[in-house]
Amino acid sequence: MPVIAISSDDLIQIEQHFKVSAGPGAGKTHWLVNHIAHILRESKRLGSYRKIACITYTNIAVETISKRLNSTADRVEVSTIHGFIYHNILKPYLSFIAHEYGFDIRKMDGHDDHFVSRAKLKEWIDAHPNLSKLKHPFTRNQLLRLPANLDSLKSWMQSIHYTFNGSDVEIAVDNKRAFLAGASSGINKATMDKLSVDLIGYKKLYWVKGRLHHDDVLFFGYKLLIKYPFILKVLRARFPYFVIDEFQDTSPIQTAIIKLLAAEETIVGVIGDKAQSIFSFQGASPADFSSFTLPNQNNYEINDNRRSTNRIVDVLNTVRTDIRQKPSRAVPGDKPSILVGTRKNAFAHVKSQCGNEPIITLSRDNVMARSMMKEYNSAIPARNLLSDLFDKDNSKRANTVVRCMKAVDLGLQNRFKEAIRELERVVVEPNRELRRKKAFQHLSILLSQYQLFKSAPLYDFYTLIKTHIDPGLTKLANGNIKNFYENVSFDQVILFIDTNVENPESKTIHAAKGDEFNNVLVVFTKDKEINCLITPDLTQEEHRVKYVAFSRAKSRLFISVENLDKATAHKLNPLFEIINV
């Protein structure tokens, strides 16, 4: 099919499936909001009760689009794909199949991140049908008590996900994740084979308590649509238009659900960029976006870059060859810099160049992101204190404390709806309106006391929760768990809780996707990563990850690398200022 070039201000037909390819900074959100407004003005099919479904990747993006829609937002259901499926499929219909999976529908209240704890692993392994077949050096006790084995087991189970087997969806794990970064050994394949026969048993430990993880939402949503096709008719009747942003991050299960919706009268449009597909660990692939097609679909391409300076766009065009972006700002800007030396010295140099302006550091993984955060705050602990909390404490108390911490963090960002939603899941109150009212009151208490507990031991925060929010929490007995609460502070633990803060000082590249910053420092941990600039190959995910990082920068781009040979420096010199720090 031919590809039609458009700008981010152009309008297209509203009654035909479409795919829009647009590079970083192209104004995808601007175009999407204009397109939705165009549908609202021109559609003869919406009427009084039908809505446009607008799906995007993060809650922050949901808020951004909702604000830009302004007074028309009530005619558009803007949500993440998980939020859409949860509210429109699972809440009304999950009871139809809950008994098949041992799911207690009465206790269902939203969906959470999956966080692996030793307690859940112990419960799973102790009831596992192959418990007696576990052999040295990976017996039950060796898996749960030896730190290296336990860490490998946690990493392996953290990768649990759903995948297609033919037309059916099944549960799976990534065996490579049993080998921690830098480790020469991990849990052997024979042990993983024995354990993986009952992955569904692990999930049922959560489902019996009515707890959903994010991937479970897709799993149950797909199962319901296949088993009860009438649900599709209901959704199509309510949502005659379905537009999906950041489609390159969509997993095969999400794509299958979207194609089911498009089978009849719903018009589906997808917007994305194959070069920004960096979520393979969630099943996303650039090929899925490239090959996505529906009957009579129109294909469009936006080649403008409204975000970055000319010199930063020159870097992006060097890394990428399938499109050539045109910098619409027409601002030359500073020459991007490669800083050769220690990360500490690189950070100091960036500060000297940017003065009091905010600097965002972007790293490949959480370990490096936390390491760079130490440049801003030397008190940041090296260990993941959130992991320690779940390991040491019982799940009821740990979950309550963490949800209250999330609510505080969201409230401080003025994201009050999300904060109240977190606290509603702590409140034991069957009446929804009363539950929301109590959650609001609890949030007011937490935020009013923030200055008192933010730098204090976590024990003070727990005491506040037990006194004012959940008196039913068990008392902290003397021992390891009480020592933990007394020896770490609230502001240390909250660093490890991900609430997608809009402007943190240091983020992973994945967390920064969809965002933009004036001054960006990209941190390379290995010298060979510079190859993404010398011999770029966007078929490799690691190169796409770096491309996403570079494209976040609006005004200044810095790259930190410890060593750089003369030949490589010479090749990069036309695009970059090479500075030894």
N, C-alpha and C positions, 0 to 999 in steps of 0.2 A: 504494500500500500504506500502511496506517496506521502511524504511528510511535509506539512504546511508550516512555513515559518510565520510566527506571530510575535508580537511584543507583549509585555505584561499588561498593557492597557487594552489590548484587542478583545473583542467579543466573538463568540462562536455560536453555532447552532445549539439549541437546548434540547432538541428531541432526537439526539443521536448519540450512541456510545462514543466516548473519546478517550484518548491517551495523550497527555501533555508531558513531554520530556523537557526538563529545564535544569541547567547547571546551578551551582551554588551562587547565592546572591542574585538570582534572576528575577526575584519578585514573585515567587510561587504563591505565597500567601496573599499578596496584593491581587494577583490574577484570580485566585480562588474566590476571594470575597466579592470581587466584581462579577464573577460568573454567577455566584449564588444570587446576588442582587438582580442580575439580568433574568434569571429564572423566575424570581419573585415578581418581576414586572411583566414578563411576557407569557408565562405558563397559563394554559387554559385547563390544566389538569389538577391543580393544587386544591382549589376550593377553600372551604372554611376549616376543614379538619385535617387535611393531608399536609405532610411536612417534607422538607428536604432533609435527608440524613447526610451529615458532613462528618467524616471520620478522619482523625489525625492521630499522631503518634504519642504525644505526651499531654498531660493535664495542663501544662503551661501553654502549649499550642492551642488547646481547647479554649482557654481563657482569652488568649490573644485574638482568635477568630471571633469569639462571641462578642468581645468588646468592639471589634471593627464592624460587626454587623449592626451594632447599636440597637435601634428600635425594632428592627426586623428579626432579632434573635429568637423571638418566641415562635416564629414560623420555621425555624431551622433547629434540628436536634444535632448539636455539636457535641461529639464525645470521642473517646478513644474506642477502638474496635472492641476492647474488653468491656468497656462501659456499655456500649451499645448492645452487645450480646447478653450481658448480665441483665440489663433492665428490660430488654424486649423479648428475650427468649428464655433465659434461665429462671428469672423470678416468676413469670406466669406458668412455665411449663416443666421445670425440672422435676416436679413431683411425679410426672408421668413415668420417669425411669429411675428415680432415686433408689427404689428398693433393689434394683439390679446391681447397684454398686455400693450398697450399704451406706447410703448418704442420708444423714439426718436433716431433712429439709427444714425442720422446725428451728434449727440452730443456725441456718445460713444467714450471714449478714455481711455481704460484700466479698471482696477477694483480696488476698495478701500476696506479698513476695514469699517465695519459698526459701526458708532458712533452715538448714540442716543442723540439728542438735544431737549431741551424744545420747540424750534421753530417748529421742525418737528412734535412733538407730538401734539402741539396746532393745527397745520394745519390739521393733521389727525383727531383729535377728533372733531374739528369744522365742518368737512364735513362728520362725521360718521353717518351712517343710524340709529344708536341707541343712538344718542346724547340725545334725549329727554327722554330716558329710564334710564339714569344714575341717581341714587338716593343717598341721604345722607347716609353715610358720604363720598361718592365717586362721587359727582357731577362733572361737567366739571371744575368749579372753584376750587373745593377741590382737584381734581387730579393734576391740573396744578400749584396751588399756595401754597399749604401746603407742606413744604419741605419733610416731611416723605413720603407722598403719591407720590410726584414727583420722589423721589429717588427710591421708590419701582416700580413705573411705568417704569422708565428708565431701571432698572435692568431686569424687565420682558421683555421689548421689545428688550433689548440687546441679549436675548436668542433666537430671531427669527431664524428659520432654516427650512430646508426642510426634509421631511420624506416620506417613502413609505406607500401608502395605497393600498394594493394589488400590482398591477403592475404600478400604477400611483404615481406621486410625488406630494405632497401637502405641503403647508406652515403650520408651527406649532410654538408654543412657549412652554417654560418650566414654568408651573405655580409655581413651587417651587421657582423660581427666583424672584417672587414678594415679598418674605420674605427675607429681608436683613439679613446678618450674625448677629446673636445675637438678632434679633428683635422677639418679641412675636406676632406681628401682621403685616399684610400687606394688599394689596388690596384683597377684598373678592372674592370668586369664582364666585358669581353672576355677579360682575362687569367684571371680566375677560372673562366670557362667552359672555357677551354683546359686549365687545370690539373685541374679537377674531374672530367674524364673518366677519370682514373686514380687516384682516391682509394684504390681497392682495392690499387693498386701500392704506395702509401705504407704501408698496413697490412701488406702482405706483407713489407716490410723488417723488421718486428718478428716476424711469424709464422714466417719462415724460421729465426729464432733461438729459437723456442719461447716467445716473450714475448706475454702476453695483457694487454690493458688491461681496465679494469672493464666498459666497454660491450661488449667482445668476448665476455665471458662470456654476456651476454644474447643476443647475436647467434647464437653457436654453440649455445647451449642451445635456442633456438627452432627453429633449423634441424634439430637432431637430433630434437626431439619431433615435428616435422612429417614428417620423412623416415622415422623409425623409431618408429611409434606404440606398439610393444611396450614402449618405455621408460616410457611413461605407465602401462601396466599394472603394471610393476615398482614405480613410485613410489606408485601408489594402494594396492598391496598392502602396502607398508611403512608408509605414512603415511595412515591413515584420517581424520585430522583435520589441517587446515591453517589456522592463524590468522596473520593479517598485521597488524602494528601500523603506524601512520603511513602508512596506505594512500594518503593524498592525495599522497604523494611518489612514488607508483609510476608508472613510465613505461608507455606503451601496450604495449610488448613484454612487460614484467613482467605486466601485466594479462592479456594474451593467454595467457601461460604458465599463470597461475593458473586461468583459465577452462578450459583444457584439462584441468587436474588435476581440476576440479570436475565434469567431464562425466559421471562415473560415481559410484563409491561414496564418494569423499572428500568430507567435510563441510568447507566453506570458510567462514571468518569473517573479516571485515575491520573494522578499527577506525581511525578517522581524523577529520579535520576539514577541510572544504573551505576554510575561512578561513585555514588554515595551509599552503595549497599555495603554495610559493614556489620551486619548482624547475622552472620552465618550460624553462630551458636544458637540462634533462635529459629533456624531453618530458612532464613531469607537468602536469596541468591539474585545476583544481577540478571541472570538469564530469565528469571521469572518475570521481571519487569519488561525486558526486551521482547519476550515471546508472548506477553499477555495480549490477547485479542478477543474481541467479541464480534458478532455479525454486524456488518456495515459500520464498523468503528472508524472514526476519523482520527488521524495521528497529527499531532502538532509539536513544534519545537520552539522554545524561547532561548535565544542565544545572548541576551543582554546580561550584564553583571551590574546591578545597581548598588552593590555593597562596597566593593574594594577599590583601592586606588589603581591607577594604570599599571604601576610597577608590580603590584601584587597579582593583578590579572595576568601580566606577562608570565609570572611563575606558574600560575594555574594552567595557562595555555601550553606551557612547555611540558608539564606533567601529563597533560591530556591532549590527545590528538583527534578524537572522534568529533568534537565540536570545537569551535573557536569563539570564545566569549568576547563580546564588545563591551568595554568599560563605559557605562552610560554616565557615570559621575564626571568623567573627564578631568580628574585630579591626578597629576603626576605622582605626588607622594614621595616619601623617603624610599631609598633603595633598601629592600629587605637585607637582613644581616645574618650571616652564619657566625656564631660565636664559638671559637675553638678553645676548649679548656674545661675546667670543672664547672658543674652545674651551679655551684655557689657563686663562682666568679661571673658566670653568665647572667645570673639573676641580678647581681650587683650592677653589672653594666647596663642592663635593661632599666633598672631603677634610675640610674644616672641620666639615661636618655629621655625617660618619660616623666621625670619629676614627680609631681603629686597625682598624675593621672593613674587610674586603675590599670593594673597589669594582670592578665589572665595567663596562667601557665597550663598547658595541655600536655598530658602524658598518655602513654599507651595503656597503662594498667593502674589499678588502685594503689598498689604498693608505691609506685613512683609518684603518683598524685599526692599521697600522704607524705612522702619524703619531701616533695616540693613545698607542701604546706608548712613544713618546719621552717622554711625560709621566712615565712610570715609569722610563725608562732613556734618558738622552740619547745613549748610545753606539750606538743602533740605526741602522744605515745606511739611506740613502734608496733605494739601488738594491737590486733583488732579487738577492742574492748567489747564490742557488741557480741562477737562470737563467744568471748569469755562469759558474758552475762548469761547467754542462753545455755552454755555448758554447765555453769555453776548453779543456776537458779531453776526452780520449777517453772514449767511452761506457762501456767496461768499468771503467775506474778510477773515473769519476764515480759510476756505479751502486753500486760496491762501497763507496765512501766514504759515500754517502748512506744506504745500507742499514745500515751500521754506526752512523751518526749516529741513524737512526730507532731502532735497537735500544737505544742509550744512553738516548734520550728516553723510550722505552716502559719500559725497566728502572727509570728514576728514578721513574716513576709506578706501580711495582709491577705492571705489566702484562707479566709475565714470559713468558707463553705467546706473545704477539704478538712480543715482543723476540726470543725464540728462533727463531720462525718467520722473522723477517727475516734472522737470521744463518744459518739453514739454507740460505738461497738464495745465500749467499756461499761456503759450504763445498763443496769438490769431493770428494764421497764417495758412492759408489753405495748403500752400505748405510744404510738409513734410521735405524736405531738408532744407529749410529756417527756419522752426520751430526748427529743431535740432540744426542748427547753432546758432540761437538766444539763445536757451537753454544753449548751451556750453558757450556763451558769458556771460550770466547771472550767470552761476555757477562760472566762473572766477571772476566776480565782488564780489559775495558773499564770496567766499573763501579768496579773497585778503583783504576783510574788516573784516574778522572774529575776529581778535584781538580787533577791535574797538567796536564791538557790543556784543561780547559774555557775558560780565559781565554788560553790560549797560541795561537800561530799554527796554522792548520789543518794546516800542514806537520808539526807534531808528532803530530797525530792520524793523518795518513797514514803517518808513519814507524812508529807503533805498530801499525797495521793490517798494513803490509808485513812487519814483524818477527814478529808473533805470529799473524796470521790468514790472510793471503794473500801468501806470499813471491813468488808469481808475478806480482804487480803490476809493471808496467814502472816503471823509475826516472824520477823527475821531472828532465827535462833543463832546463838554464838557458834562460830565455826567459819569455814572458808567463805560461805556466801555473805555472811555479815561483814567479814573482813574486806571482801571485794567492794561492797557498797560503801564502806567507810573510807576506803583508800583510793577510790577513783572519783573524779568530780563529774558533775552533770555536763559541763562544757567539754570534757574530754570524751565522754561516751557518745555524745550527740554528733561528733565529727564522723562517726561511722554509720549514721543513719541517713539513708538517701531519701530526700524529699524533693529532689530536682530543684535545688536552690537556683534562682535565676542568675545571680552574679557571684558565685563563690570565687575565691582567689585562685584555686587550683582544682582542675577537674580532669577526669579522664576524657579522651577524645569522644568516646561514645556518648558520654553525658552531655557534651557540648554541642552535639549534632543538632542542627536547627537553630542554634543561637549565633550571635555575632558580637564581637568586641573590638574596641579601638586598637588595643595593644595586646598582641598575642606572642607568648614565648612557647614554642614547641620543643619539648625535651626528647632527644634521642638517647636511648640507653645503650645502644650498640653502634659502633662506628659504621658498620655496613648498612645501617638504615639510610645513610646518605644516598645509597644507590637508587632510591625512588626519584631522585633528582637527576641522576646521571643516565640511567637506563630505565625510565619509567615504564611500568607495565601494569595497567589498571585491571588486568585479568587476575592479578594477585591481590588478595584482600588487604594484606599489609600495606601495599602501595595506595589502595583506596582509603585506608584509614589515615595515612599521612596527607593525602589530598584533601580530605574533609578537614583535617586540622589546619592546614594552610589557608583554606578558604573561609575560616571563621574570622580572619583579620580584616578590619576595615581600613585602618590607617598605617599601622606599623606591624611588621612581621619579623620575628627573631627565631632562629633555630639554634639550639644548643647541642653541640657534639664534642666529645672529649678530644678526639684526634682527627686530623684531616691531612692527607698527604698532598704534596705540592701539585702533582698532576691533576688530582681531583679539584683542588682549589682553583687551578688555572681554568678548568672546564666550567666551573660555577661562577667565575668572576664576572662575566657579562651581566648576570642577573642579580648577583649578591655582592654585598660588601663583606669581605672575609676579615674577621677581627680576632686576634689572639687575646684571650682574657686571662 
